[in-house]
């Protein structure tokens, strides 16, 4: 959409039995192809205004509660790699994407990605959905896919002014009639959003770094537990298995690869220090039940077979 273009839609003049069908057609035309359904039995009402503001599009909607689901089928049939920022000015909803699910309440900001499947329920007054060309953020930030479906933290710099910019743009659109002002507004908006997301990710990185350190200590203490796995680690730390995997992904490893690496290191130390009588005991003590697999893994890791270390003692 060109800067300063504007479109308005309302279900008010549409017959009650066709209102959601009309709404579905309008939203699909201006937003993202997805399956949809109303979430109320008391009829559906909606108003939508779509405006181009510089390099972004702002969709302002007020509607009854409804639900959108973008699936792999929609990704194939209607590819779209734009990013979207939702501002729930006065309403509620729920966003689910990338294994994350978040409840949306009044004044929440949330990022979502048209290039990934998602589930999104929403309803209320003055909800702003902002379409952002992907390259404007991906050129500044890595790992954007890990920042979706998470409410932006108000305590991080940039979030509150970002929200106020959207609030003013929605309540006073006439102030952005000038193409020059609209362009400057959208560039400032992108700058603030990039800063906010970068600092959100920094906070997440610190939390995941702390979690990674705690999990590594837990792994070292439980190497002899044959049931040690991602699920037991997640349960012990009261987080999801996806959160555990993400914390290790920052170090370009997987939890299970680290567990087996640490088991091999511990078994080698046990052999070299004389704390085990034979190779079978070293394997069993550190979670290996298949002796052949243990010997092959040991040789791949250290370049020698475990029996040769026993003979050196």
For each residue, the residues with C-beta under 8 A, 3 or more apart:
1: 5 50 52 57
2: 5 52
3: 52 53 54 55 179 182 183 186
4: 51 52 53 177 179 182
5: 1 2 50 51 52
6: 49 50 51 52 173
7: 30 49 50 51
8: 47 48 49 50
9: 23 26 46 47 48 49
10: 13 46 47 48
11: 14 19 22 23 44 45 46 47
12: 45 47
13: 10
14: 11 18 19 22
15: 18 19
16: 19 43
17:
18: 14 15 21 22
19: 11 14 15 16 22 23 43 44 45 46
20: 23 24 36 37 38 44 66
21: 18 24 25
22: 11 14 18 19 25 26
23: 9 11 19 20 26 27 44 46 48 63 66
24: 20 21 27 28 36
25: 21 22 28 29
26: 9 22 23 29 30 48
27: 23 24 30 31 36 48 68
28: 24 25 31 32 33 34
29: 25 26
30: 7 26 27 48 50 57 59
31: 27 28 59 84 129 131
32: 28 68 70 74 78 80 82 84 114
33: 28 70 74 77 78 80
34: 28 68 69 70 71 74 120
35: 68 69 70 71 74
36: 20 24 27 66 67 68 69
37: 20 66 67
38: 20 44 64 65 66 67
39: 64 65 66 67 121 123
40: 43 44 64 65 66 123
41:
42: 64
43: 16 19 40 64
44: 11 19 20 23 38 40 63 64 66
45: 11 12 19 63 64
46: 9 10 11 19 23 61 62 63 64 66
47: 8 9 10 11 12 61 62 63
48: 8 9 10 23 26 27 30 59 60 61 63
49: 6 7 8 9 59 60 61
50: 1 5 6 7 8 30 57 58 59 60
51: 4 5 6 7 57 58 60 173
52: 1 2 3 4 5 6 56 57 182
53: 3 4 56 57 58 169 176 182 185 186
54: 3 182 183 184 185 186 187 189
55: 3 133 136 183 186 187 190
56: 52 53 130 131 132 133 186 189 190
57: 1 30 50 51 52 53 130 131
58: 50 51 53 128 129 130 131 166 169 170
59: 30 31 48 49 50 128 129 130 131
60: 48 49 50 51 126 127 128 170
61: 46 47 48 49 127 129
62: 46 47 124 125 126 127
63: 23 44 45 46 47 48 66 122 123 124 127
64: 38 39 40 42 43 44 45 46 123
65: 38 39 40 93 121 122 123
66: 20 23 36 37 38 39 40 44 46 63 121 122 123
67: 36 37 38 39 119 120 121
68: 27 32 34 35 36 118 119 120 121 122
69: 34 35 36 117 118 119 120
70: 32 33 34 35 74 75 114 116 117 118 119 120
71: 34 35 74 75 117
72: 75 76 117
73: 76 77
74: 32 33 34 35 70 71 77 78 117
75: 70 71 72 78 79 115 116 117
76: 72 73 79
77: 33 73 74
78: 32 33 74 75
79: 75 76 115
80: 32 33 114 115
81: 113 114 115 134
82: 32 114 131 132 133 134
83: 111 112 113 114 131 132 133 134 137 144
84: 31 32 111 112 113 114 129 130 131 132
85: 109 110 111 129 130 132 193
86: 93 95 104 108 109 110 111 112 120 122 127 128 129 130
87: 107 108 109 127 128 129 130 163 166 167
88: 91 92 93 104 105 106 107 108 109 110 122 124 127
89: 106 107 124 125 126 127 128 166 167 170
90: 106 124 125 126 127
91: 88 104 106 122 123 124 125 126 127
92: 88 103 104 105 106 122 123 124
93: 65 86 88 103 104 120 121 122 123 124
94: 101 102 103 104 119 120 121
95: 86 101 102 104 110 112 118 119 120 148 149
96: 100 101 102 118 119 120 149
97: 100 112 113 116 117 118 119 148 149
98: 113 116 145 146 148 149
99: 240 242
100: 96 97 148 149 150 242
101: 94 95 96 149
102: 94 95 96 110 149 150 151
103: 92 93 94
104: 86 88 91 92 93 94 95 108 110 122 151
105: 88 92 108
106: 88 89 90 91 92 124
107: 87 88 89 163
108: 86 87 88 104 105 151 152
109: 85 86 87 88 151 152 159 162 163
110: 85 86 88 95 102 104 148 149 150 151 152
111: 83 84 85 86 144 147 148 149 150 152 197
112: 83 84 86 95 97 118 120 148 149
113: 81 83 84 97 98 116 118 144 145 148
114: 32 70 80 81 82 83 84
115: 75 79 80 81 134
116: 70 75 97 98 113 145 148
117: 69 70 71 72 74 75 97
118: 68 69 70 95 96 97 112 113 148 149
119: 67 68 69 70 94 95 96 97
120: 34 67 68 69 70 86 93 94 95 96 112
121: 39 65 66 67 68 93 94
122: 63 65 66 68 86 88 91 92 93 104 127
123: 39 40 63 64 65 66 91 92 93
124: 62 63 88 89 90 91 92 93 106 127
125: 62 89 90 91
126: 60 62 89 90 91 170
127: 60 61 62 63 86 87 88 89 90 91 122 124
128: 58 59 60 86 87 89 166 169 170
129: 31 58 59 61 84 85 86 87
130: 56 57 58 59 84 85 86 87 166 189
131: 31 56 57 58 59 82 83 84
132: 56 82 83 84 85 136 137 190 193
133: 55 56 82 83 136
134: 81 82 83 115 137 138
135: 138 139
136: 55 132 133 139 140 190
137: 83 132 134 140 141 144 190 193 194 197
138: 134 135 141 144
139: 135 136
140: 136 137 194 198
141: 137 138 144 147 194 197 198 201
142:
143: 146 147 201
144: 83 111 113 137 138 141 147 148 197
145: 98 113 116 148
146: 98 143 201 204 246
147: 111 141 143 144 150 197 200 201 204
148: 95 97 98 100 110 111 112 113 116 118 144 145
149: 95 96 97 98 100 101 102 110 111 112 118
150: 100 102 110 111 147 200
151: 102 104 108 109 110
152: 108 109 110 111 156 159 162 196 197 200
153: 156 159 200 203
154: 159 160
155: 159
156: 152 153 159 196 199 200 203
157: 195 196 199
158: 161 162 192 193 195 196 199
159: 109 152 153 154 155 156 162 163 196
160: 154 163 164
161: 158 164 165 192
162: 109 152 158 159 165 166 189 192 193 196
163: 87 107 109 159 160 166 167
164: 160 161 167 168
165: 161 162 168 169 185 188 189 192
166: 58 87 89 128 130 162 163 169 170 189
167: 87 89 163 164 170 171
168: 164 165 171 172 175
169: 53 58 128 165 166 172 173 176 185
170: 58 60 89 126 128 166 167 173
171: 167 168
172: 168 169 175 176
173: 6 51 169 170 176 177
174: 177
175: 168 172 181
176: 53 169 172 173 181 182 185
177: 4 173 174 181 182
178: 181 182
179: 3 4 182 183
180: 183 184
181: 175 176 177 178 184 185
182: 3 4 52 53 54 176 177 178 179 185 186
183: 3 54 55 179 180 186 187
184: 54 180 181 187 188
185: 53 54 165 169 176 181 182 188 189
186: 3 53 54 55 56 182 183 189 190
187: 54 55 183 184 190 191
188: 165 184 185 191 192
189: 54 56 130 162 165 166 185 186 192 193
190: 55 56 132 136 137 186 187 193 194
191: 187 188 194 195
192: 158 161 162 165 188 189 195 196
193: 85 132 137 158 162 189 190 196 197
194: 137 140 141 190 191 197 198
195: 157 158 191 192 198 199
196: 152 156 157 158 159 162 192 193 199 200
197: 111 137 141 144 147 152 193 194 200 201
198: 140 141 194 195 201 202
199: 156 157 158 195 196 202 203
200: 147 150 152 153 156 196 197 203 204
201: 141 143 146 147 197 198 204 205
202: 198 199 205 206
203: 153 156 199 200 206 207
204: 146 147 200 201 207 208
205: 201 202 208 209 250
206: 202 203 209 210
207: 203 204 210 211
208: 204 205 211 212 243 246 247 250
209: 205 206 212 213 247 250
210: 206 207 213 214
211: 207 208 214 215 237 239 243 244 247
212: 208 209 215 216 247 248 250 251
213: 209 210 216 217
214: 210 211 217 218 237
215: 211 212 218 219 233 237 244 247 248 255
216: 212 213 219 220 258
217: 213 214 220 221
218: 214 215 221 222 233 236 237
219: 215 216 222 223 228 233 258 259 262
220: 216 217 223 262
221: 217 218
222: 218 219 225 228
223: 219 220 228 259 262 263 266 286 287
224: 285 286 287
225: 222 228 232 287
226: 287 289
227: 232
228: 219 222 223 225 232 233 259 287
229: 232 233 256 259
230: 233 234 241 244 245 255 256
231: 234 235 241
232: 225 227 228 229 235 236
233: 215 218 219 228 229 230 236 237 244 255
234: 230 231 237 239 240 241 243 244
235: 231 232 238
236: 218 232 233
237: 211 214 215 218 233 234 244
238: 235
239: 211 234 243 244
240: 99 234 243 244
241: 230 231 234 244 245
242: 99 100 245 246
243: 208 211 234 239 240 246 247
244: 211 215 230 233 234 237 239 240 241 247 248 255
245: 230 241 242 248 249 254 255
246: 146 208 242 243 249 250
247: 208 209 211 212 215 243 244 250
248: 212 215 244 245 251 253 254 255 258
249: 245 246 252 253 254
250: 205 208 209 212 246 247
251: 212 248
252: 249
253: 248 249 257 258
254: 245 248 249 257 258
255: 215 230 233 244 245 248 258 259
256: 229 230 259 260
257: 253 254 260 261
258: 216 219 248 253 254 255 261 262
259: 219 223 228 229 255 256 262 263 287
260: 256 257 263 264 297
261: 257 258 264 265 301
262: 219 220 223 258 259 265 266
263: 223 259 260 266 267 286 287 288
264: 260 261 267 268 286 297 298 301 302
265: 261 262 268 269
266: 223 262 263 269 270 286
267: 263 264 270 271 276 282 283 285 286 288 294 298 306
268: 264 265 271 272 298 302 306 309
269: 265 266 272 273 275
270: 266 267 273 275 276 282 285 286
271: 267 268 274 275 276 279 282 306 309 310 313
272: 268 269 309 313
273: 269 270
274: 271 313
275: 269 270 271
276: 267 270 271 279 281 282 285
277: 281
278: 281 282 310
279: 271 276 282 283 291 294 295 306 307 310
280: 283 284 291
281: 276 277 278 284 285
282: 267 270 271 276 278 279 285 286 294 306
283: 267 279 280 286 288 289 291 294 306
284: 280 281 288 289
285: 224 267 270 276 281 282
286: 223 224 263 264 266 267 270 282 283
287: 223 224 225 226 228 259 263
288: 263 267 283 284 291 293 294 297
289: 226 283 284
290: 293 294
291: 279 280 283 288 294 295
292: 295 296
293: 288 290 296 297
294: 267 279 282 283 288 290 291 297 298 306
295: 279 291 292 298 299 305 306 307
296: 292 293 299 300
297: 260 264 288 293 294 300 301
298: 264 267 268 294 295 301 302 304 305 306
299: 295 296 302 303 304 305
300: 296 297
301: 261 264 297 298
302: 264 268 298 299
303: 299
304: 298 299 308 309
305: 295 298 299 308 309
306: 267 268 271 279 282 283 294 295 298 309 310
307: 279 295 310 311
308: 304 305 311 312
309: 268 271 272 304 305 306 312 313
310: 271 278 279 306 307 313
311: 307 308
312: 308 309
313: 271 272 274 309 310
